[in-house]
Amino acid sequence: MLPDDALDRINQGCRSIGNLCKQEGVAQWEVVAFQSYGHQLDIEAGKISLAAGGGEGGYGIRVLEDGRFGYAYLVDADSATPAIKQALDIARASPSVAGFVLPSAQDAAPVNGLCDQRILNLGPEDLLEQADAVLSEVASLDGRAVVTGGGLGVGATASAILSSEGIDASGITTSHGLGVQVSIDADDELTSSYEGDSGHRLLPDVPSCIASAVNWAQVTRGPIEVSSEPHEAPVMMTSEGFSPLFSMVVPTAVRGDRLVRNESFWSGKEGTIVLADDLSLIDDGRMDGGKSSSARDGEGVPTRRQTLVDQGRLVGSLWSTRDAAQQVAEGRIERAETTGCAVRGGHQAPPGTGCSDLTMTSKNGGHAQDALLERMEDGYIVHSVMGAHTANPTSGDFSVTTSTILRVEGGSILGPVKQAGLSGNLAKALSADVHLGDEVRVQGSYSSGSMHLPDVLLMQGLRVNPA
Amino acid sequence: MVMSASPTDGHKSGTGRYLEQSKIQAALDQAQDLGASYAEVRLMAITDSSVAIRDGKLERAIPGQEIGVTMRILADGAWGVHSTTDVLSLPSQVESTVRLAKAVAARRASKDRPVALAEVPIFEDEVHWKPKKDVRNTDLDTKLHHLMTLHDSAAEDDRIVSVTCGWHDEHLHTELLTSEGMNRTWSYQRSLINATVTGRDGDDVVSYRTRHGGQGGLEVIESCDLGELGRSAQIATLRLLKAERSPSGKIPLVADRDLTGVYIHEALGHPCEADLVAAGDSCLDGKLGQTIGNSIVTVVDDPTLRDGYGAHPIDDEGLNTREKCLIKNGVLTEYLNHRETAHHFGIDPNAGARAQDGLHHPLVRMSNTLIQGGTHNDLDELIEDISYGVYACGSRGGQVDTGRGSFQFAAQEAWLIENGELTKPLKDVSVSGLTLQILKDVDGLTKDARLAAPGFCGKGQTVPVGDGGPIMRISQALVG
């Protein structure tokens, strides 16, 4: 999938651009490069609708003079000179951030499990066979079920970073992902569920999310009548349902710059209890096989594992080099330095700040679903929400809709509810009575990083509004 | 690896085009020789610029150039696609892409129809929507001046703890060559300015965002009173600090034109996309010609509204864009389609194909979608007979389950309506419902329909869109 010389070529491109920066007399510079190749299939209406492949990539150049930075991106290393000049012009028009320098070179131990040779050897035919297996599995699980949308893909990315400060690193990562929308349209009722899985390693031909999608399309059929009065109730959100809201709100709240700028609902609460006192949040940039882990962050600083919330107490925050220097220079905080949390979405933008592989744990451990339902007594199970991206990361407030919701009474599942609104404040709900499930599943994120979350029972603070 | 064609190198010929036509034509011919019934190569070059200021200081300015090319090949009734930034490598991928298409076709069940394309007129021309003020000639100082105007007017209060303003402009240049002889080049620009204002009062922290933008160059930004835009955002932020939580339940809802636009985009626009209909993932399947809404509801999607953020002269299959009337007086009249779905449904293609960029294949997408105006004069007239309801304004976005026909959208701020009057400010208002129910529950529209703030639509690919309409009243909506 990846040309044998892909890494050599982007390294060569970085050196070429670095040499041009030197020729232009740039004080500090940093060049990043990404080049991705992959194959993907789209599935529609129960069949493969399209097969695609290809590659893309480019370079990003960050230049720094006297605390002023500029950035430009391009696709062709041979035409870097005008981009460097543009970046320099921007740097010279930018305000100086006292103390802002590019990070110096440090050793970084590799992180395991980010590249799977088996993926590198995959071709489109392998994906087609996997798609066949998935479609067959869905049909065998329920003859009424159809994969109405989704797809699968594999990819490999060569990336490199080279800087005037001696950072010189490159590597290859692989990815394999799959997502399916399974619908059951029968007896004048349509139910559906979207499930997916992805990672750096080769997935099984038929991952467990396929059966889960079919299951949720089945168990939400035949809605029961419930009172349409809005009411507060305990809600157990599955990892899949909780993660979109959590990822929209929490990673942003623990960014160091937002904390010191009063832009986080946890601003001014450093060192105090902000979550239920059994809960901890750990961001691990070095997790074996972690979807968002790597040996170095987006500006070449070695990543680390750090506790952000320890048994309810806010003890850490996420910083990149520039954010730290800027907030110190502007007097919002006496001292701050990078925590290896610079993140990049690609070559088209300079690094921002964000988490890597974020885990929420409880010192009380995890509980089986039966035990969580017993504790809940009367409430709801929610497996997916619509509109999680409309949650307010500044306040933690959210108001979303769900069509995969089950009513629980006396600790037992009574049946599905057709549709309901769900609202509350996530920060407040997580600071009250919270209980975690015993199976952590990895989910994506609406902001940065990957979320490692079990099912979460929120006993207080959520309002349910059945349709 | 990375491509070697950019506006600054030697690959853009004196014709102003990036693709070397003789080589691309040879590739298209080769695809047909290998058994393709149709092949196309579409290149898109984007020159863009992003600027952000935070609390009045330049945070970052990023000029960029992107180029991508996608080859789409239809063979044995199935698609094979190859996308790359390496333009020069494209001809070497023809054989493998034909093979890919044939491999997909070989898996087609006997009950499934092969993909075929509706016939379209063939053009060989260039279409350039010239901006009044080419945004590529706008210097950083000018951009900063406009951003600072927006910032300064939004920041004038001690309770405003942060104002972040952003600028994005882009010049989009597309070339399309097909095995049918289509040979078109087109270009246009888009410009956008936005602000996010954060306010804090004790432990209460809120944020409000505002945007202005459209198709065109610097004139788009200059047409906006940025001082007023910033002041409005500041006032709204301070109001949110005092706002109460929204009531929940089924109650009358009045939506401003921003929210009306998002509503019609989510609730109707997406289910009208013919690729979703064909995939069995739309609640509007089989409902063409049926009454699905109140007779006061007429909805159009119109990429030729030149001010709209979703405007474009030619769709990504090379068809001239035109207005599509999705609902006429409550009757579903037209799906948005592209050539494949037009053939599937046996209807005329209506130029609804859009791709995010040169690295993506076209899907059926909206452009500028709006409800036409009604008969009410103003907001006061719409709310005068509502005893208890909500007036919701501004959009935080929305989402739809097109198959079920359920949708959700969130407002930036709202007011309680009591006895025909706006009383308390509210926050965190969201609205959900079922498309086929709520279109019937629209029972009042003001006369003055127009596009509202620009937006972005995600469907695996992100494209800019415009939405809007008049102020709209829904007799009963699920508000949370």
Interface residues (C-beta under 8 A of the other chain):
Chain A: P3 A6 R9 I10 G13 A33 Q35 L41 E44 A45 K47 I48 S49 L50 A51 A52 G53 G54 G55 E56 G57 G58 Y59 F69 G70 Y71 A72 Y73 L74 V75 D76 A77 D78 S79 P82 A83 Q86 D89 I90 A93 S94 P95 P124 E125 L128 D132 V146 T148 G149 Q181 S183 D185 L190 T191 S192 S228 E229 P230 R261 N262 E263 S264 F265 S267 Q348 A349 P350 M386 G387 H389 T390 N392 T394 S395 D397 F398 S399 V400 T401 S403 Q419 G421 L422 S423 R463 N465 A467
Chain B: M1 V2 M3 S4 A5 S6 T8 D9 S50 K57 L58 R60 A61 I62 P63 G64 Q65 E66 I67 G68 T70 A78 W79 G80 V81 H82 S83 T84 T85 D86 Q93 S96 T97 L100 A101 A103 V104 R107 R108 A109 D112 L140 D141 L144 V161 S162 T198 R200 D203 D204 V205 V206 S207 S246 S248 G249 K250 D275 A278 A279 G280 D281 C283 L359 H361 R396 G397 G398 Q399 V400 D401 G403 R404 S406 F407 Q408 F409 A410 K427 D428 V429 S430 S432 G433 L434 L478 V479 G480
